[in-house]
């Protein structure tokens, strides 16, 4: 199920012709989860960017073992928001998709997000609370906080969001100057959603299923990150609307050299041995997810809520 709204009338972003897709995945010690994520990426994705935040495990080696062509960026700062901003700055696709690395979001849902963009929306926003969506990982405390923040944003910015703090989103690259991702932490989703709304861009929510993290513990702190999200809401309400000029919002990062050359040969010596460091079950199996049916573009811009 999808729902669409916009503060301004528009004809949509898609003008026809080939469209390229970039997938941005922030990571911090996600070596155990990446086999379940990277093996489920649809073939429609043209480039995958892994943005690593100083991992101390084999995150990068595992990623390159599974997808030798993956682009690896190293943060010079820290935090999920900064990682996403680095990935957005480096992405070359017409459409940019943001995805978590812990297995909680299913890459196989990606075509549904792309469909609503191709149907005229500027921003495709995942929602766990639309019909067809669900969360197996949302605690009562986080659900209550999300509901409160969601109501506040809807009241203050005239939005119709059903799920404010969810990180599965896709958008056309022309949204980047409006988003100006300047938050460093988990409040980044709130910042993006508020700034997209203030820009009057056409938003379509897409039903999405959130799974439990497969391995490891979440870096999110409900109280701390909830207060940071609230701070973003207040600050954005009191500030004037801005659009970035040029690349002024882009943070510094370092991109590692490619692990394969133009002929497909390995250039990173660690790549040759990376598979041997993967547990056998991880190297050969990916967690199954739901069957995803691509939305009919004609029905992707459903009724406003």
C-alpha positions in Angstrom: 0.0 0.0 0.0 1.1 3.6 -0.7 -0.1 7.0 0.2 1.0 10.3 -1.4 0.9 14.0 -0.4 2.5 17.2 -1.4 2.2 20.9 -0.3 2.7 21.9 -3.9 1.2 20.7 -7.2 3.8 19.2 -9.6 4.1 16.9 -12.6 6.8 14.7 -11.0 10.5 14.3 -11.5 10.7 11.7 -14.2 11.3 12.9 -17.7 11.8 9.5 -19.4 15.0 7.8 -20.5 17.3 5.5 -18.7 17.6 5.8 -14.9 20.5 4.8 -12.8 20.2 3.7 -9.1 22.7 4.1 -6.3 22.3 2.2 -3.0 23.9 3.8 0.1 24.6 1.5 3.1 26.2 2.9 6.3 28.1 0.3 8.3 29.8 0.0 11.7 30.9 -3.6 12.6 28.3 -5.3 10.4 30.5 -8.1 9.0 28.1 -10.8 10.3 25.0 -9.1 8.7 26.3 -8.1 5.3 26.0 -11.6 3.7 22.2 -11.4 4.4 21.9 -7.9 3.0 24.3 -7.7 0.0 23.1 -11.0 -1.5 19.5 -9.7 -1.7 20.1 -6.5 -3.7 18.1 -6.4 -6.9 19.9 -6.4 -10.2 18.3 -3.0 -11.0 20.8 -1.3 -8.7 23.7 0.2 -10.7 26.1 1.0 -7.8 26.4 0.0 -4.2 28.2 2.4 -1.8 29.3 1.1 1.6 30.1 3.9 4.0 32.1 2.6 6.9 32.3 4.3 10.3 35.6 3.0 11.6 34.7 -0.7 11.9 37.1 -3.0 13.8 35.8 -6.2 12.3 35.9 -7.5 8.7 33.1 -5.4 7.4 35.0 -4.1 4.4 36.6 -7.4 3.5 33.3 -9.3 3.7 31.5 -6.6 1.6 34.2 -6.9 -1.1 34.2 -10.6 -1.0 30.5 -10.7 -1.8 30.4 -7.7 -4.2 33.9 -7.0 -5.5 32.6 -4.0 -7.4 31.2 -2.2 -4.3 32.4 1.3 -3.7 33.9 1.7 -0.1 33.9 5.1 1.6 35.6 5.8 4.9 34.0 8.4 7.2 36.3 11.1 8.5 33.7 11.8 11.2 31.2 9.5 12.9 27.5 8.8 13.1 24.8 7.4 10.8 23.8 10.8 9.5 27.3 11.7 8.5 27.7 8.3 6.8 24.6 8.9 4.8 25.7 12.3 3.8 29.1 10.9 2.6 27.3 8.3 0.5 24.9 10.8 -0.9 27.8 13.1 -1.9 29.6 10.2 -3.7 26.6 8.6 -5.3 26.3 9.0 -9.1 22.8 7.6 -9.6 19.7 9.5 -10.7 17.9 7.7 -7.8 19.5 7.3 -4.4 18.3 4.7 -1.9 19.3 4.5 1.7 19.3 1.1 3.4 20.4 -0.3 6.8 23.2 -2.9 7.0 21.9 -4.9 10.0 19.3 -6.9 8.0 16.3 -5.1 9.5 15.3 -3.7 6.1 14.9 -5.9 3.0 16.7 -4.9 -0.2 14.1 -6.9 -2.1 11.5 -4.2 -1.3 13.6 -1.7 -3.3 11.6 -2.0 -6.6 8.5 -0.7 -4.8 10.3 2.5 -3.8 11.7 3.0 -7.3 8.2 2.5 -8.9 6.7 5.4 -7.0 9.6 7.7 -8.0 9.1 6.7 -11.6 5.4 7.5 -11.3 6.1 11.1 -10.4 7.0 11.4 -6.7 10.2 13.1 -5.6 10.7 11.1 -2.4 9.6 7.5 -1.6 9.4 7.1 2.2 9.2 3.8 3.9 6.5 3.3 6.5 6.0 0.5 9.0 2.5 1.7 9.8 0.8 1.6 6.4 -1.3 -1.4 5.5 1.2 -4.1 4.5 3.9 -2.7 6.7 5.1 -4.0 10.0 7.9 -4.0 12.5 9.3 -6.9 14.5 12.0 -4.7 16.0 10.1 -1.7 17.4 10.0 -1.6 21.2 7.2 0.0 23.1 9.4 2.9 24.2 10.6 3.5 20.6 7.1 3.2 19.2 5.7 5.7 21.7 8.6 8.1 21.0 8.1 7.8 17.2 4.4 8.4 17.5 4.9 11.6 19.6 7.6 13.0 17.2 5.4 12.0 14.2 2.4 14.0 15.6 4.6 17.0 16.3 6.0 17.1 12.7 2.6 16.6 11.2 1.2 19.5 13.2 4.1 21.9 12.8 4.9 21.2 9.1 1.5 20.2 7.7 2.7 16.8 6.7 0.8 13.5 6.7 3.6 11.1 7.7 2.7 7.9 9.3 6.2 6.9 10.3 8.8 9.6 10.9 11.8 7.7 12.2 12.3 5.0 9.6 15.5 4.8 7.5 14.3 3.0 4.3 13.9 5.8 1.8 14.6 6.6 -1.9 14.7 9.9 -3.7 15.7 11.6 -6.9 19.1 13.3 -6.6 17.5 16.8 -7.1 16.3 16.4 -3.5 19.8 16.6 -2.1 20.1 20.4 -2.0 16.8 20.6 -0.2 17.8 17.8 2.3 21.2 19.3 3.1 22.1 16.4 5.4 23.9 18.1 8.3 22.9 15.9 11.2 25.4 13.3 12.3 23.4 10.8 14.3 20.2 8.8 14.2 18.1 11.9 14.1 19.0 12.1 10.4 15.7 10.6 9.2 13.8 13.3 11.1 15.9 16.0 9.5 15.5 14.6 6.0 11.7 14.2 6.3 11.2 17.7 7.7 13.4 19.4 5.1 11.7 17.4 2.2 8.3 18.5 3.5 9.4 22.2 3.9 10.6 22.1 0.3 7.1 21.2 -0.9 8.3 18.1 -2.7 5.9 15.2 -3.6 6.2 12.4 -1.0 4.9 8.9 -1.3 4.9 6.6 1.6 5.6 2.9 0.8 4.6 0.1 3.1 7.7 -1.7 4.5 8.5 -4.5 6.9 11.2 -4.0 9.5 12.8 -7.2 10.8 14.9 -7.7 13.9 18.6 -7.1 13.6 20.2 -10.4 12.6 23.5 -10.1 14.6 24.9 -7.7 17.1 23.3 -4.9 19.0 21.7 -1.7 17.8 23.7 1.5 18.2 20.4 3.5 18.6 19.7 4.9 22.1 15.9 5.7 22.4 16.2 8.5 24.9 19.3 10.2 23.6 18.3 9.9 19.9 14.7 10.8 20.6 15.8 14.1 22.2 18.1 14.8 19.3 15.2 14.3 16.9 13.0 16.6 19.0 15.8 19.2 18.9 15.9 18.9 15.1 12.1 19.5 14.9 12.2 22.6 17.1 15.3 24.0 15.3 13.8 23.5 11.8 10.5 25.0 12.9 12.3 28.2 14.1 14.7 28.5 11.2 14.1 29.8 7.7 13.9 27.4 4.8 17.2 27.0 2.9 18.5 25.3 -0.2 22.1 24.3 -0.4 24.3 26.0 -3.0 26.6 23.7 -4.8 28.2 21.0 -2.6 28.4 23.1 0.6 26.5 20.4 2.6 28.9 17.6 1.6 31.1 16.2 4.4 34.7 15.0 3.8 35.3 11.3 3.3 37.9 9.0 1.8 37.1 6.5 -0.9 39.2 3.3 -1.0 40.7 2.3 -4.4 38.6 -0.2 -6.4 39.0 -3.8 -5.4 38.8 -4.9 -9.0 40.2 -3.4 -12.2 38.3 -2.8 -15.5 38.9 -6.4 -16.6 37.4 -7.8 -13.3 40.7 -8.8 -11.8 41.3 -8.3 -8.1 43.5 -5.4 -7.2 43.1 -5.7 -3.4 45.2 -8.6 -2.0 43.0 -9.0 1.0 40.0 -9.7 -1.3 41.6 -13.0 -2.5 41.4 -14.4 1.0 38.3 -12.7 2.3 35.9 -15.6 1.6 38.0 -17.9 3.8 37.2 -15.6 6.8 33.5 -15.9 6.3 31.7 -18.6 8.4 30.5 -21.2 6.0 26.8 -20.7 6.7 27.2 -17.0 6.2 29.0 -17.3 2.9 26.4 -19.7 1.4 23.1 -18.7 2.9 21.1 -15.5 3.1 18.1 -15.0 5.3 14.9 -15.4 3.4 12.5 -12.5 3.2 9.0 -11.9 1.9 8.2 -12.2 -1.8 8.1 -8.6 -3.1 5.8 -7.8 -6.0 6.7 -4.6 -7.8 4.0 -2.0 -7.6 2.0 -1.2 -10.8 3.3 2.3 -11.7 -0.2 3.3 -12.6 -1.4 2.8 -9.0 1.8 3.9 -7.2 0.6 7.4 -6.5 -2.4 6.3 -4.4 -4.9 8.5 -2.6 -3.7 11.2 -0.3 -4.1 10.5 3.4 
